[in-house]
Amino acid sequence: MTEAASKSTFFRQSGWMVIATVGGGVFMVAVHPVAAKMQPEEYGVFFTLLRCLLLLAVPAGGLQTILAQQTAGAVTDRQTRQLAAAFRAVLRGIFLLWLALAGVLFFTQDAIAATLKVANLGALWMTAAVVLTSLWNPAIKGVMQGQQNFLGLGWTTILDGVGRFLLLAVIVLFLSGQAAGGMVAVLFGQALSVGLGVWCTWKVLAGPGEPFDRAAWGRRILPLTFAPAGLLVLQTADVLYIQSLFPAAQSPYYMPPTMVGFALVQFTVPLAAVMFPKIVRSAARGEKSDALKLTLGTTALLGAVAASAATVFPELPLRILYFTKPEFWQCAPLVPWFAWCMLLFTLANALVTNLLARGRFAISGVLVLLAAAYGLTLWCLRDRLLAMEMFAAYKLVVQTITGFNLVLLLLAMWLTWGLGRPVSGTAPSTGT
């Protein structure tokens, strides 16, 4: 493939993934103006449970990466059969892990409900049901990503958002549902996404298998799990922290600007998803790839434009997202901080994705240490935050996240270009 054709394919696939992610994201974001019709405390619980889902999906984060790597590198019949066996083993293992998590919830539900201020235990158990699809989804998407089936991958995102929004609108607007009903809608959207994903990957899932190197998987799964886990902690832990620390009447005011930052991440992260299998395959074949350069340049441009707009018109996204809740518009001073914070995050995410695709796993240790330092910092700030005015405290939390994202970006840049090693690297073994 010529360089011009390669760039054209990259931008066409990236464009579709951005459209699909933004399309699905629009419906996921549209969930929140509707969900804001819940009682304020219930909306805070609903928002927090959504972030809990992201953290609970950490065990599957590395699986998406490793399955995408193995799928992209499966260029022989033997490797394809090993991929099928690994894929089925992963789905079975996830189900057993989910059963264990459900058992833990049974014995700790009261303590968890008290910490997160969940009045209806049904909301916790509906969240537990969604955890299974949230764990399966990354594994399925990993195979689709490795196949470069971006058409199907995009539609799984769209169906998730559309299904979630439509059912939640019925539950909240017509049935007066609260957080538990909101999680039913999330489960419906996730089930649609998983169903389409299974259909798209059925040839692999039902294909003939062959024993694969489980020891090689074990050596790679830890760093490939720790890296996404560290990214998720930096992206989501603040919401759980605020919900557990501040009174139920105050914590919902942290959520609206968080949604703006989340929307910006969804707008640019798909570029890294397109980049990943291209780098794996080009490295496996010893070819040069411009995917990282294209991803970073496009992410920086789109992210900077969006963050600049959020800085000039900070109240506008809140007016759009929460047009039925004008009391949330007072959160506008936090919006620019979240916008630029998430731009740093998306740039760092692109570099982390590139390093993982090339099997340079030192970034995993960096992310674990950063996530631990971030958690410790938030813990040390508890008393100071509680003594501050609410929005001043929230601003300090966002500034803390921004600082850690900047450190992550600088370290990822150093690991990418500052160690005297070429970025072309060598793709990690797929264990075959």
C-alpha positions as CSV (number, residue, x, y, z in Angstrom):
1,M,0.0,0.0,0.0
2,T,1.4,3.4,-1.0
3,E,1.9,6.1,1.7
4,A,-0.9,8.2,0.2
5,A,-3.3,5.2,0.3
6,S,-2.2,4.4,3.8
7,K,-2.9,7.9,5.0
8,S,-6.3,7.9,3.2
9,T,-7.3,4.6,4.8
10,F,-6.2,5.9,8.2
11,F,-8.2,9.1,8.0
12,R,-11.2,7.2,6.5
13,Q,-11.3,4.7,9.3
14,S,-10.5,7.3,11.9
15,G,-13.2,9.5,10.5
16,W,-15.8,6.7,10.8
17,M,-14.6,5.9,14.4
18,V,-14.9,9.5,15.4
19,I,-18.4,9.7,13.8
20,A,-19.4,6.5,15.5
21,T,-18.0,7.4,18.9
22,V,-19.4,10.9,18.7
23,G,-22.7,9.5,17.5
24,G,-22.9,7.0,20.3
25,G,-21.4,9.5,22.7
26,V,-24.1,12.0,21.9
27,F,-26.8,9.6,23.0
28,M,-24.7,8.6,26.1
29,V,-24.4,12.3,26.9
30,A,-28.1,12.9,26.1
31,V,-28.8,10.4,28.9
32,H,-27.7,12.9,31.5
33,P,-30.3,15.7,30.8
34,V,-32.9,13.0,31.1
35,A,-31.3,11.4,34.1
36,A,-31.1,14.8,35.7
37,K,-34.9,14.6,36.1
38,M,-34.2,12.0,38.8
39,Q,-34.0,13.3,42.4
40,P,-30.6,15.1,42.7
41,E,-29.2,12.6,45.1
42,E,-30.3,9.7,42.8
43,Y,-28.7,11.4,39.8
44,G,-25.4,11.7,41.8
45,V,-25.6,7.9,42.6
46,F,-26.4,7.1,38.9
47,F,-23.4,9.1,37.7
48,T,-21.1,7.5,40.3
49,L,-22.3,4.0,39.4
50,L,-21.4,4.7,35.7
51,R,-17.9,5.6,36.8
52,C,-17.8,2.5,39.0
53,L,-18.5,0.4,35.9
54,L,-15.4,1.8,34.2
55,L,-13.2,0.9,37.2
56,L,-14.8,-2.6,37.5
57,A,-14.0,-3.2,33.9
58,V,-10.2,-2.8,34.6
59,P,-9.6,-6.6,34.5
60,A,-10.8,-6.6,30.9
61,G,-8.8,-3.6,29.8
62,G,-5.6,-5.6,29.2
63,L,-7.6,-8.3,27.5
64,Q,-8.8,-5.9,24.8
65,T,-5.2,-4.9,24.1
66,I,-3.8,-8.4,24.1
67,L,-6.6,-9.8,21.9
68,A,-6.2,-6.9,19.5
69,Q,-2.5,-7.6,19.4
70,Q,-3.0,-11.3,18.8
71,T,-5.7,-10.8,16.2
72,A,-3.7,-8.3,14.3
73,G,-0.7,-10.6,14.4
74,A,-2.6,-13.7,13.4
75,V,-1.4,-14.1,9.8
76,T,-1.2,-17.9,9.6
77,D,-3.9,-20.6,10.1
78,R,-2.2,-21.9,13.2
79,Q,-2.2,-18.4,14.8
80,T,-5.8,-18.0,13.9
81,R,-6.7,-21.3,15.6
82,Q,-4.8,-20.3,18.7
83,L,-6.7,-17.0,18.6
84,A,-10.0,-18.8,18.6
85,A,-9.0,-20.9,21.6
86,A,-7.7,-17.9,23.5
87,F,-10.9,-15.9,22.8
88,R,-13.1,-18.6,24.1
89,A,-11.0,-19.1,27.2
90,V,-11.1,-15.4,27.9
91,L,-14.9,-15.2,27.8
92,R,-15.2,-18.2,30.1
93,G,-12.7,-16.8,32.5
94,I,-14.5,-13.4,32.6
95,F,-17.8,-15.2,33.5
96,L,-16.1,-17.0,36.4
97,L,-14.5,-13.7,37.6
98,W,-17.9,-12.1,37.4
99,L,-19.4,-14.8,39.6
100,A,-16.7,-14.1,42.2
101,L,-17.3,-10.4,42.1
102,A,-21.1,-11.0,42.6
103,G,-20.2,-13.1,45.6
104,V,-18.1,-10.3,47.1
105,L,-21.0,-7.8,46.5
106,F,-23.4,-10.1,48.3
107,F,-21.4,-9.9,51.5
108,T,-20.4,-6.2,51.2
109,Q,-23.5,-4.6,49.7
110,D,-24.4,-2.7,52.8
111,A,-21.0,-1.1,53.3
112,I,-20.7,-0.2,49.6
113,A,-24.2,1.3,49.6
114,A,-23.3,3.4,52.7
115,T,-20.1,4.7,51.1
116,L,-21.6,5.6,47.8
117,K,-24.9,6.8,49.4
118,V,-27.0,4.3,47.5
119,A,-30.5,4.2,48.9
120,N,-31.8,1.4,46.7
121,L,-29.8,-1.8,46.8
122,G,-31.4,-2.7,43.5
123,A,-29.2,-0.1,41.8
124,L,-26.1,-2.0,43.1
125,W,-27.3,-5.3,41.8
126,M,-28.3,-3.9,38.4
127,T,-24.8,-2.4,38.2
128,A,-23.4,-5.9,39.0
129,A,-25.4,-7.3,36.0
130,V,-23.9,-4.6,33.8
131,V,-20.4,-5.5,35.0
132,L,-20.6,-8.8,33.1
133,T,-21.3,-7.1,29.7
134,S,-18.7,-4.5,30.6
135,L,-16.1,-7.2,31.1
136,W,-17.1,-9.1,27.9
137,N,-17.3,-6.1,25.7
138,P,-13.6,-5.1,25.7
139,A,-12.6,-8.7,24.9
140,I,-15.0,-8.8,22.0
141,K,-14.0,-5.3,20.8
142,G,-10.3,-6.4,21.0
143,V,-10.9,-9.0,18.4
144,M,-12.8,-6.6,16.2
145,Q,-10.1,-4.0,16.6
146,G,-7.4,-6.4,15.7
147,Q,-9.4,-7.4,12.6
148,Q,-9.6,-3.7,11.8
149,N,-13.4,-4.2,11.6
150,F,-14.0,-0.6,12.4
151,L,-17.4,-0.6,10.8
152,G,-18.7,-3.1,13.3
153,L,-16.7,-1.6,16.1
154,G,-18.3,1.8,15.5
155,W,-21.8,0.3,15.4
156,T,-21.3,-1.4,18.7
157,T,-20.7,2.0,20.2
158,I,-23.7,3.6,18.5
159,L,-26.0,0.8,19.6
160,D,-24.8,1.1,23.2
161,G,-25.6,4.8,23.3
162,V,-28.9,4.6,21.4
163,G,-30.3,1.7,23.4
164,R,-29.2,3.3,26.7
165,F,-30.8,6.6,25.9
166,L,-34.1,5.3,24.5
167,L,-34.9,3.0,27.4
168,L,-33.7,5.4,30.0
169,A,-36.0,8.1,28.6
170,V,-39.0,5.7,29.0
171,I,-38.0,4.7,32.5
172,V,-37.3,8.2,33.8
173,L,-39.8,10.3,32.0
174,F,-42.8,7.9,31.9
175,L,-42.1,5.6,34.8
176,S,-40.4,8.0,37.2
177,G,-37.5,5.6,37.6
178,Q,-34.4,6.5,39.6
179,A,-30.8,5.2,39.7
180,A,-31.8,1.6,39.6
181,G,-33.9,2.1,36.5
182,G,-31.1,4.1,34.9
183,M,-28.8,1.0,35.3
184,V,-31.5,-1.2,33.6
185,A,-31.2,1.1,30.6
186,V,-27.4,0.8,30.7
187,L,-27.7,-3.0,30.7
188,F,-30.0,-2.9,27.7
189,G,-27.5,-0.7,25.7
190,Q,-24.6,-3.0,26.7
191,A,-26.6,-6.1,25.7
192,L,-27.2,-4.7,22.2
193,S,-23.5,-3.9,21.9
194,V,-22.3,-7.3,23.0
195,G,-24.9,-9.0,20.7
196,L,-23.6,-7.2,17.6
197,G,-20.0,-7.8,18.7
198,V,-20.6,-11.6,19.0
199,W,-22.1,-11.6,15.6
200,C,-19.1,-9.8,14.1
201,T,-16.6,-12.1,15.8
202,W,-18.6,-15.3,15.4
203,K,-16.2,-16.8,12.8
204,V,-13.3,-16.5,15.4
205,L,-15.5,-17.5,18.4
206,A,-16.9,-20.6,16.7
207,G,-13.7,-21.5,14.7
208,P,-11.4,-24.5,15.3
209,G,-9.0,-24.0,18.2
210,E,-5.5,-25.0,19.0
211,P,-3.7,-24.9,22.3
212,F,-1.9,-21.5,22.9
213,D,1.0,-20.5,25.0
214,R,-0.8,-19.6,28.3
215,A,2.5,-18.8,30.0
216,A,3.3,-16.2,27.3
217,W,-0.2,-14.8,27.9
218,G,0.4,-14.6,31.6
219,R,3.6,-12.6,31.0
220,R,1.9,-10.1,28.8
221,I,-1.4,-9.8,30.5
222,L,-0.1,-8.0,33.7
223,P,1.5,-5.0,32.0
224,L,-1.4,-4.8,29.5
225,T,-3.8,-4.7,32.4
226,F,-1.9,-2.3,34.6
227,A,-1.6,0.3,31.9
228,P,-5.3,0.6,31.1
229,A,-6.0,0.4,34.8
230,G,-3.7,3.3,35.5
231,L,-5.4,5.4,32.8
232,L,-8.8,4.6,34.2
233,V,-7.8,5.6,37.7
234,L,-6.6,8.9,36.4
235,Q,-9.8,9.4,34.3
236,T,-12.5,8.2,36.7
237,A,-11.4,8.0,40.4
238,D,-12.2,11.6,41.1
239,V,-15.9,11.0,40.7
240,L,-16.0,8.2,43.2
241,Y,-13.8,10.3,45.5
242,I,-16.1,13.3,45.4
243,Q,-19.3,11.1,45.8
244,S,-17.8,9.4,48.9
245,L,-16.3,12.6,50.5
246,F,-19.0,15.3,50.0
247,P,-22.6,15.4,51.1
248,A,-25.2,13.9,48.7
249,A,-26.6,17.4,48.1
250,Q,-23.2,18.8,46.9
251,S,-21.6,15.9,45.0
252,P,-24.0,16.2,41.9
253,Y,-22.4,19.7,41.2
254,Y,-19.1,18.0,40.3
255,M,-20.7,15.8,37.7
256,P,-21.7,18.3,34.9
257,P,-18.2,19.7,34.1
258,T,-16.9,16.1,34.3
259,M,-19.3,15.2,31.6
260,V,-17.8,17.9,29.3
261,G,-14.3,16.5,29.9
262,F,-15.6,13.0,29.2
263,A,-17.2,14.1,25.9
264,L,-13.9,15.6,24.8
265,V,-12.1,12.3,25.5
266,Q,-14.7,10.4,23.5
267,F,-14.1,12.8,20.6
268,T,-10.4,12.1,20.2
269,V,-9.6,8.6,21.8
270,P,-11.0,6.7,18.7
271,L,-7.9,7.8,16.8
272,A,-5.7,5.8,19.1
273,A,-8.0,2.8,18.7
274,V,-7.5,2.9,14.9
275,M,-3.7,3.4,15.4
276,F,-3.2,0.4,17.6
277,P,-3.6,-2.6,15.2
278,K,-1.8,-0.7,12.4
279,I,1.3,-0.3,14.5
280,V,1.1,-3.9,15.7
281,R,0.9,-5.2,12.1
282,S,3.5,-2.8,10.7
283,A,5.9,-3.7,13.4
284,A,5.3,-7.5,12.9
285,R,6.1,-7.0,9.2
286,G,9.0,-4.7,9.8
287,E,7.3,-1.9,8.0
288,K,7.3,1.8,8.8
289,S,4.1,3.4,10.0
290,D,3.0,7.0,10.2
291,A,0.0,6.1,12.4
292,L,1.5,7.6,15.6
293,K,2.3,10.9,13.9
294,L,-1.1,11.1,12.3
295,T,-2.8,10.2,15.6
296,L,-0.9,12.8,17.7
297,G,-1.3,15.6,15.2
298,T,-5.0,15.0,14.7
299,T,-5.7,14.5,18.4
300,A,-3.8,17.7,19.3
301,L,-5.6,19.7,16.7
302,L,-9.1,18.5,17.4
303,G,-8.6,18.6,21.2
304,A,-7.1,22.1,21.2
305,V,-10.0,23.4,19.2
306,A,-12.5,21.8,21.5
307,A,-10.7,22.9,24.7
308,S,-10.4,26.5,23.3
309,A,-14.1,26.6,22.6
310,A,-14.8,25.3,26.1
311,T,-12.5,28.0,27.5
312,V,-14.2,30.9,25.6
313,F,-17.7,29.6,26.1
314,P,-17.6,27.5,29.3
315,E,-21.3,27.8,30.1
316,L,-22.5,26.8,26.7
317,P,-21.9,23.0,27.0
318,L,-23.6,23.0,30.4
319,R,-26.6,24.9,29.0
320,I,-26.8,22.3,26.2
321,L,-26.4,19.2,28.4
322,Y,-28.4,20.4,31.3
323,F,-31.0,22.7,29.8
324,T,-33.5,21.4,32.3
325,K,-31.2,22.1,35.3
326,P,-30.0,25.7,35.2
327,E,-28.6,25.3,38.7
328,F,-25.8,23.2,37.2
329,W,-24.7,26.2,35.0
330,Q,-22.9,27.7,37.9
331,C,-20.3,24.9,37.4
332,A,-19.0,26.7,34.3
333,P,-15.7,27.9,35.9
334,L,-14.6,24.2,36.2
335,V,-15.2,23.5,32.5
336,P,-12.0,25.0,31.0
337,W,-9.9,23.1,33.6
338,F,-11.6,19.8,32.6
339,A,-11.2,20.5,28.9
340,W,-7.4,21.1,29.0
341,C,-6.9,18.4,31.6
342,M,-8.6,15.9,29.2
343,L,-6.5,17.1,26.2
344,L,-3.4,16.2,28.1
345,F,-5.0,12.9,28.9
346,T,-5.8,12.0,25.3
347,L,-2.3,12.9,24.1
348,A,-0.8,10.8,26.8
349,N,-3.3,8.0,25.9
350,A,-2.1,8.0,22.3
351,L,1.5,7.6,23.3
352,V,0.7,4.9,25.9
353,T,-1.2,3.0,23.2
354,N,1.7,3.3,20.8
355,L,4.1,2.0,23.5
356,L,1.9,-1.0,24.3
357,A,1.5,-1.8,20.6
358,R,5.2,-2.1,20.3
359,G,5.6,-4.2,23.4
360,R,7.4,-1.5,25.4
361,F,5.8,-2.2,28.8
362,A,7.8,0.1,31.0
363,I,4.9,2.6,30.7
364,S,2.7,0.1,32.7
365,G,4.9,0.5,35.7
366,V,4.9,4.3,35.3
367,L,1.1,4.3,35.2
368,V,0.8,2.1,38.3
369,L,3.1,4.4,40.3
370,L,1.3,7.5,39.0
371,A,-2.1,6.1,39.9
372,A,-0.9,5.2,43.4
373,A,0.6,8.7,43.9
374,Y,-2.6,10.2,42.6
375,G,-4.8,8.2,45.0
376,L,-2.4,9.1,47.9
377,T,-2.6,12.8,47.0
378,L,-6.4,12.8,47.0
379,W,-6.4,11.0,50.3
380,C,-4.0,13.6,51.8
381,L,-6.3,16.4,50.5
382,R,-9.4,15.2,52.3
383,D,-9.4,17.5,55.3
384,R,-8.3,20.5,53.3
385,L,-11.0,20.0,50.7
386,L,-13.8,19.6,53.4
387,A,-12.7,22.9,54.9
388,M,-12.9,24.8,51.6
389,E,-15.8,26.3,49.7
390,M,-17.4,23.6,47.5
391,F,-16.4,24.9,44.0
392,A,-12.9,25.9,45.3
393,A,-12.5,22.3,46.5
394,Y,-13.7,20.9,43.2
395,K,-11.2,23.2,41.3
396,L,-8.3,21.9,43.5
397,V,-9.3,18.3,42.6
398,V,-9.3,19.1,38.9
399,Q,-6.0,20.9,39.1
400,T,-4.6,17.9,40.8
401,I,-5.7,15.6,38.0
402,T,-4.3,18.1,35.5
403,G,-0.9,18.0,37.1
404,F,-0.8,14.2,37.1
405,N,-1.9,14.1,33.4
406,L,0.9,16.5,32.5
407,V,3.4,14.3,34.3
408,L,2.1,11.2,32.5
409,L,2.3,13.0,29.1
410,L,5.9,14.1,29.7
411,L,6.9,10.6,30.9
412,A,5.2,8.9,27.9
413,M,7.0,11.3,25.6
414,W,10.3,10.4,27.2
415,L,9.7,6.7,26.9
416,T,8.7,7.2,23.3
417,W,11.5,9.4,22.1
418,G,13.9,10.0,24.9
419,L,15.5,6.6,25.4
420,G,17.6,6.5,22.2
421,R,15.4,3.8,20.7
422,P,13.6,4.0,17.3
423,V,9.8,4.2,17.5
424,S,9.5,1.5,15.0
425,G,10.3,-1.2,17.6
426,T,9.5,-4.8,17.3
427,A,6.0,-6.2,17.9
428,P,5.7,-8.4,20.9
429,S,5.3,-12.1,20.4
430,T,1.7,-13.4,20.2
431,G,2.8,-16.5,22.0
432,T,2.7,-18.7,18.9
